[in-house]
Amino acid sequence: MSVKATKKDDSLVIEITGTLNGQLQSTFRNSYKGIKDIKEYIIDLRLTEFADSAGLGLLLALYGITK
């Protein structure tokens, strides 16, 4: 399980590898916390093998702060 964030202009690409679950909570939040001037968040799930309800909750939390 890993999370990698890359800022490209005014976008932030967050790549999640392996399993997206509650164990990634702090790692996932730290990947976007404190980064300024982001207009678009791109979640790359191409290398994600499984996501449970806690993992989906992490995505919804990110969606909630972007609105």
N, C-alpha and C positions, 0 to 999 in steps of 0.2 A: 504494500500500500504506500503510495506516495502522492504528494501534491506539489505541482510546480507552477508558479505564476510568472508570466512574462508580460511586461508592459510594452505595448506597441502603439505609439502616438497617444491617442486618447482612449485606447482599448486595453483591457486586461484579459489575457488568455489564461485560464486556470485549467491545467491538465491533471486529470485524476487517473492514476494507474492502479489496477488491482481492484480492491473492494472499497466501496463507498459506504461507510457505516459510522456509527457514533464514535468509534475510536479515533476517527480523523477530525473530530470536532475542533480541537484547538489548532491543529495544523491547517485545516481548511480556513478557519477564520483568520489566522495569522497571515495567510497568503494574500488577503485583500485589505486587511486592517491597516489604516494609516496611509494608504496610497491615494494620492490626491489627483484631481482632474481626470477622472475616469468617466467617460460617457457611455461606454459599452462594455459589458462583461460577457466574455465568451467562455462557456464551460465545455471543455473537450473531454468527452466520455468515450472516445474511440478505444482507449486501452483499459476501460473499466469493465471488469468481468461480472460484477454483482453489485447491486445497491439495495440496501434494506430500507425500512421505513425511517430510521434515524438519518440515514444518508440523504434520503429525499427531503427530510426536514431541514437539513443543512442548505440544500439548494433553495428551498422556499424562504429560509431566513435571509439568504443573500438577496433574493428577489425583493423581499420586504424592505430592505434598507436602500434599495436602488430607486424606490418609488417615492 
